[in-house]
Amino acid sequence: MARWDRCGDEMVVGVFTQEEITTLRFCADAVVRLAEFGLRGCVWVGGGALGIGRLVPRGPLTDQRLVAIVSDHLPVTAADWEIAWHAVECLNDTVRAARRVAVTLPMADAVVVLRGASDIDAWCRLIGDVLVSHDPHRLMIDGEKKATRTVILLRSLLPELLFLSWCLRDERELVGVTGGASDQTLS
């Protein structure tokens, strides 16, 4: 299980086993492949001029793993057409986050350095996307399916990363408020 610690104002260091690093790298690669598979099924519509138009799926998403990823970032009541409309943007964000996580994973050792809230956010997004795509029908939540070691690892990482992300943002806001107030002189 990972051990996290703050290092300075912005950095967070995590120590993993080599097996966990391999699992995380596999998850990042798998999500990129899945999202790119979904993006290959899209078509350009609405304009011949540069900058006019939009890339959209050919129809409603049929791969339940992709539907789960996209709908997880939308309101619960999102209709099929809304899921399809937001699929390109969402899947591109998923690919960016997974690639960012892959860059933070070490090749030789098992120490991960996250350089701020944006790295932590990418990890949170990847973990969430892997969890929902791994169980698109939410069977593990209802207790009908046993969690794998990968799911257990990801579930153990998410709460602490969310807390660290919140702490970094909260501290930045406090510094901004304090910094502004301390510059004022009283008369």
NORTA-V386698 format. One record per residue. N is the residue number from 1. RES is the residue in one letter. PSI is psi in whole degrees, -180 to 180 (NA if undefined). D_FIRST is the distance of its C-alpha to the first C-alpha in Angstrom with 1 decimal. Layout:
# NORTA-V386698
N:RES:PSI:D_FIRST
N:RES:PSI:D_FIRST
This chain:
# NORTA-V386698
1:M:141:0.0
2:A:148:3.8
3:R:124:6.6
4:W:148:9.8
5:D:144:13.4
6:R:146:16.8
7:C:95:19.1
8:G:-162:22.7
9:D:-35:24.0
10:E:-27:22.4
11:M:149:19.5
12:V:134:15.8
13:V:133:13.6
14:G:138:9.9
15:V:125:8.4
16:F:172:6.5
17:T:161:7.5
18:Q:-34:10.9
19:E:-40:10.3
20:E:-39:7.9
21:I:-44:10.8
22:T:-43:13.3
23:T:-45:12.2
24:L:-40:12.3
25:R:-42:15.6
26:F:-43:16.9
27:C:-46:16.3
28:A:-46:18.1
29:D:-42:20.9
30:A:-41:21.3
31:V:-39:21.8
32:V:-47:24.2
33:R:-42:26.2
34:L:-46:26.4
35:A:-41:27.5
36:E:-34:30.0
37:F:-44:31.3
38:G:-38:32.0
39:L:-28:33.7
40:R:-22:35.9
41:G:17:37.5
42:C:160:38.8
43:V:148:42.3
44:W:129:44.0
45:V:156:46.5
46:G:42:48.9
47:G:142:50.6
48:G:-19:51.8
49:A:152:51.6
50:L:131:48.7
51:G:-3:46.4
52:I:132:47.9
53:G:-174:46.2
54:R:144:42.7
55:L:124:40.4
56:V:155:39.8
57:P:153:38.8
58:R:-20:41.8
59:G:-167:41.2
60:P:146:38.7
61:L:135:35.3
62:T:-23:35.1
63:D:114:31.7
64:Q:-26:29.7
65:R:-41:26.4
66:L:-42:28.3
67:V:-43:29.9
68:A:-43:26.6
69:I:-51:25.3
70:V:-47:28.5
71:S:-23:29.3
72:D:-20:25.9
73:H:9:27.2
74:L:167:30.6
75:P:150:32.2
76:V:-31:31.8
77:T:9:35.5
78:A:133:35.6
79:A:167:38.1
80:D:-41:37.8
81:W:-32:40.0
82:E:-39:37.8
83:I:-45:34.7
84:A:-41:36.7
85:W:-39:38.1
86:H:-3:34.7
87:A:-45:33.0
88:V:-50:33.9
89:E:-47:32.7
90:C:-46:29.5
91:L:-35:28.7
92:N:-41:29.5
93:D:-39:27.1
94:T:-45:24.4
95:V:-46:25.3
96:R:-45:25.4
97:A:-45:21.9
98:A:-40:20.4
99:R:-36:22.3
100:R:-41:21.3
101:V:-45:17.6
102:A:-36:18.5
103:V:-31:20.3
104:T:-14:17.4
105:L:128:15.3
106:P:152:16.3
107:M:-37:18.4
108:A:-39:18.2
109:D:-161:15.2
110:A:30:11.6
111:V:124:12.4
112:V:134:13.0
113:V:119:15.9
114:L:125:16.9
115:R:48:20.5
116:G:180:21.3
117:A:-33:21.3
118:S:-35:22.4
119:D:-42:19.4
120:I:-42:17.2
121:D:-40:19.6
122:A:-42:19.4
123:W:-45:15.6
124:C:-42:16.3
125:R:-47:19.2
126:L:-48:17.6
127:I:-47:14.9
128:G:-43:17.8
129:D:-39:20.1
130:V:-44:17.8
131:L:-45:17.3
132:V:-33:21.0
133:S:-28:22.2
134:H:-28:20.2
135:D:66:21.8
136:P:-22:25.0
137:H:6:26.8
138:R:39:24.0
139:L:-33:24.2
140:M:-32:20.6
141:I:-38:21.5
142:D:1:24.6
143:G:12:22.9
144:E:-10:24.9
145:K:139:22.2
146:K:137:19.0
147:A:141:15.7
148:T:172:14.4
149:R:-36:10.9
150:T:-47:11.3
151:V:-42:12.3
152:I:-43:9.7
153:L:-50:7.0
154:L:-42:9.8
155:R:-32:10.8
156:S:-28:7.7
157:L:-37:8.3
158:L:-48:12.0
159:P:-43:13.1
160:E:-38:11.9
161:L:-41:13.3
162:L:-40:16.4
163:F:-44:16.8
164:L:-40:16.7
165:S:-44:19.1
166:W:-44:21.3
167:C:-46:21.4
168:L:-42:22.4
169:R:-44:25.1
170:D:-43:26.3
171:E:-40:26.7
172:R:-41:28.6
173:E:-41:30.9
174:L:-41:31.6
175:V:-40:32.4
176:G:-42:34.7
177:V:-47:36.5
178:T:-44:36.8
179:G:-41:37.9
180:G:-39:40.6
181:A:-35:41.9
182:S:-17:42.0
183:D:-13:44.3
184:Q:142:47.0
185:T:143:49.7
186:L:141:51.5
187:S:NA:55.2
